[in-house]
Amino acid sequence: MRTLGLYALSLQVQGGTAADPVVNHDILSLIARSSLLAKFVLLILILFSVISWGVILYKLWSLGRAERQSATFLDIFRKSSKFSEVQAVCKNLNDSPLVGVFQAGYAELNTQLRQSTPAAPAGAPVRSTLKSLPALDRALLRAATVEINRLEDRVSFLATTASITPYIGLFGTVWGIMSAFQGIGATGSTNLGVVAPGIAEALIATAAGLFAAIPAVYFYNHLSGRVKLLASEMDDFSLEFLNISERNFT
């Protein structure tokens, strides 16, 4: 009896060892056996996932630069006594959205000051005044809108990925289950060994859709929140620019 028990145990060990490679490559073998339509669906989902990760990495990098340069620009702006001094450093901080807002306001301010310069007697000091504070406000608002659109560029693709890839995966799953049931009807067998592989192949599409959608949802919300913070910073900066202009040129 002891000899038979040892023999049975050795067979179990050998059987488990032989089955391990099949388990390790189970998903790949399911994909290899899947239909042409299922492979096409998986290809689409992989493309969505790769592109969305490219967008995520690029936006994380660009928003990081925008935030760092905005902090530097604000520090220079608040320490400078003249707008011309701030304008001189703008070319080195082009990734900051505050630079675009400042340059639009500075250009509008200079235009108004040149048009409103009065004719003064020789030797008398000339003081330029701001003609229209609302016009300056509109210039700042237009520039802020342009900068927000630039910050939001490509982020909408993440929303598209998050919303559409689960449905693409579900389509592949439904189609695969239909094919599995057709195979069951053709063979006339309801054995689990016959049914399970076809259903497993169908569920891979749903898993791939979720794999593409979940990171897209998270980073869409994360990046949108950072864009909103930068937009709020632009609003605050516009008000600060208006206050300084009103104090000095009206």
C-alpha positions in Angstrom: 0.0 0.0 0.0 2.8 2.3 0.8 4.4 1.7 -2.6 1.1 2.4 -4.4 0.7 5.6 -2.4 4.1 6.9 -3.3 3.5 5.9 -7.0 0.2 7.9 -7.0 1.8 10.9 -5.4 4.6 10.9 -8.0 2.0 10.8 -10.8 0.2 13.8 -9.3 3.5 15.7 -9.1 4.3 14.9 -12.7 0.8 15.8 -13.9 1.0 19.2 -12.1 4.4 19.9 -13.6 3.2 19.1 -17.1 0.1 21.3 -16.7 2.0 24.3 -15.5 3.2 25.5 -19.0 -0.4 25.3 -20.2 -1.6 27.5 -17.3 1.2 30.0 -17.8 0.3 30.5 -21.5 -3.4 30.1 -21.2 -4.4 33.7 -22.1 -2.0 33.7 -25.1 -3.4 30.4 -26.3 -7.0 31.7 -26.0 -6.1 34.8 -28.0 -4.4 32.7 -30.6 -7.5 30.5 -31.0 -9.9 33.4 -31.1 -11.7 34.5 -34.2 -10.5 37.1 -36.6 -13.1 39.6 -35.4 -12.0 39.1 -31.8 -8.4 39.7 -32.7 -9.5 42.9 -34.5 -11.4 44.1 -31.4 -8.3 43.4 -29.3 -6.1 45.3 -31.7 -8.4 48.4 -31.5 -8.4 48.3 -27.7 -4.6 48.0 -27.7 -4.3 51.0 -29.9 -6.6 53.0 -27.7 -4.6 52.0 -24.6 -1.2 52.8 -26.2 -2.4 56.2 -27.5 -4.1 57.1 -24.2 -0.9 56.3 -22.2 1.1 58.5 -24.7 -1.3 61.3 -24.0 -1.1 60.8 -20.2 2.7 60.9 -20.1 2.8 63.9 -22.4 0.2 65.9 -20.5 1.8 65.0 -17.1 5.1 66.4 -18.5 3.6 69.5 -20.1 1.4 70.4 -17.1 4.3 69.9 -14.8 6.4 72.4 -16.8 3.5 74.8 -16.9 3.0 74.7 -13.2 6.7 75.2 -12.4 7.1 78.1 -14.9 3.9 79.7 -13.6 5.3 79.8 -10.1 8.6 81.3 -11.4 6.7 83.9 -13.5 4.5 85.0 -10.6 7.5 85.4 -8.4 9.2 87.6 -11.0 5.9 89.6 -11.7 5.4 90.4 -8.1 9.0 91.5 -7.5 9.2 93.7 -10.6 8.4 97.4 -10.5 7.7 97.7 -14.3 5.8 95.6 -16.8 8.7 96.0 -19.2 10.9 94.0 -16.8 8.4 91.2 -16.8 8.1 91.2 -20.6 11.9 90.7 -20.8 11.7 87.3 -19.1 8.6 86.0 -20.9 10.5 84.4 -23.7 12.1 82.0 -21.2 8.8 80.9 -19.7 6.7 80.2 -22.7 5.1 77.1 -21.2 3.4 79.0 -18.5 -0.2 80.0 -19.4 0.3 83.2 -17.3 2.8 84.4 -19.8 0.2 84.4 -22.6 -2.3 86.2 -20.4 0.3 88.8 -19.4 1.5 89.4 -23.0 -2.1 90.0 -24.2 -2.8 92.4 -21.4 0.6 94.2 -21.9 0.0 94.6 -25.6 -3.6 96.0 -25.0 -2.3 98.3 -22.3 0.5 99.7 -24.5 -1.9 100.3 -27.4 -4.3 102.2 -25.2 -1.5 104.3 -23.6 -0.1 105.2 -27.0 -3.5 106.4 -28.2 -4.3 108.4 -25.1 -0.9 110.2 -24.8 -1.9 113.9 -24.5 0.0 116.8 -26.2 1.9 118.6 -23.5 3.9 121.9 -23.4 7.6 121.6 -23.9 9.3 120.4 -20.8 6.1 119.4 -19.1 5.8 115.8 -17.8 3.4 113.6 -19.8 1.2 111.1 -18.1 -0.5 108.4 -20.2 -3.9 107.1 -19.0 -5.8 104.0 -19.7 -8.8 104.6 -22.0 -10.9 101.6 -21.3 -10.5 99.2 -18.4 -13.2 96.8 -19.7 -11.3 96.5 -23.0 -8.2 95.4 -21.1 -10.3 93.0 -19.1 -11.7 91.5 -22.4 -8.1 91.1 -23.8 -7.1 89.2 -20.7 -10.2 87.0 -20.9 -9.6 86.1 -24.5 -6.0 85.2 -23.8 -7.0 83.1 -20.8 -9.5 81.2 -23.0 -6.8 80.5 -25.6 -4.4 79.2 -22.8 -7.1 77.0 -21.3 -7.8 75.4 -24.7 -4.1 74.8 -25.1 -3.9 73.1 -21.7 -6.9 70.9 -22.4 -5.6 69.8 -25.8 -5.7 66.0 -26.2 -7.2 65.5 -22.7 -10.6 64.9 -24.3 -9.1 61.7 -26.0 -8.9 60.2 -22.5 -12.6 60.8 -22.0 -13.3 59.2 -25.3 -11.2 56.2 -24.4 -12.8 55.9 -21.0 -16.3 55.9 -22.5 -15.9 53.9 -25.7 -13.5 51.1 -24.9 -15.7 49.2 -22.5 -18.4 49.1 -25.2 -15.9 47.9 -27.8 -14.8 45.2 -25.4 -18.5 44.3 -24.6 -19.2 44.0 -28.3 -16.3 41.5 -28.7 -17.6 39.5 -25.7 -21.1 39.3 -27.0 -19.9 38.3 -30.4 -17.6 35.6 -28.9 -20.4 34.2 -26.7 -22.7 34.0 -29.7 -20.0 32.1 -31.5 -19.5 29.8 -28.5 -23.2 29.0 -28.4 -23.2 28.3 -32.1 -20.4 25.8 -31.5 -22.4 24.2 -28.6 -25.4 23.8 -31.0 -23.3 22.3 -33.7 -21.6 19.7 -31.4 -24.7 19.1 -29.3 -22.5 18.9 -26.2 -22.9 21.0 -23.0 -19.8 19.6 -21.4 -17.9 22.3 -19.4 -14.7 21.4 -21.3 -16.5 22.4 -24.6 -18.3 25.5 -23.3 -15.6 27.1 -21.1 -12.9 27.8 -23.7 -15.3 29.7 -26.0 -16.7 31.8 -23.1 -13.1 32.5 -21.8 -12.1 33.7 -25.3 -15.1 36.0 -25.4 -14.4 37.5 -21.9 -10.8 38.6 -22.9 -12.3 41.5 -24.9 -14.2 42.8 -21.9 -11.0 42.6 -19.8 -9.0 44.4 -22.5 -11.7 47.2 -22.6 -11.5 47.7 -18.9 -7.7 47.7 -19.0 -7.8 50.6 -21.4 -10.7 52.5 -19.8 -9.7 52.4 -16.1 -6.4 54.4 -16.4 -8.1 56.8 -18.9 -10.8 57.6 -16.4 -8.4 58.2 -13.5 -6.0 60.4 -15.4 -8.7 62.3 -17.2 -10.0 63.4 -13.8 -6.5 64.0 -12.5 -5.4 66.1 -15.5 -8.8 68.0 -15.6 -8.3 69.0 -12.0 -4.8 70.3 -12.7 -6.1 72.3 -15.7 -8.8 73.8 -13.5 -6.2 74.9 -10.9 -4.2 76.6 -13.7 -7.4 78.3 -15.0 -8.1 79.6 -11.5 -4.6 80.9 -11.3 -5.1 82.7 -14.6 -8.3 84.3 -13.3 -6.5 85.5 -10.1 -3.6 86.9 -12.2 -5.9 88.8 -14.5 -7.5 90.5 -11.5 -4.1 91.3 -10.2 -3.0 92.8 -13.5 -6.2 94.8 -13.7 -5.7 96.2 -10.2 -2.1 97.3 -11.0 -3.2 98.9 -14.3 -6.1 100.7 -12.6 -3.8 102.1 -9.9 -1.1 103.3 -12.2 -2.8 104.4 -15.4 -6.2 105.8 -14.5 
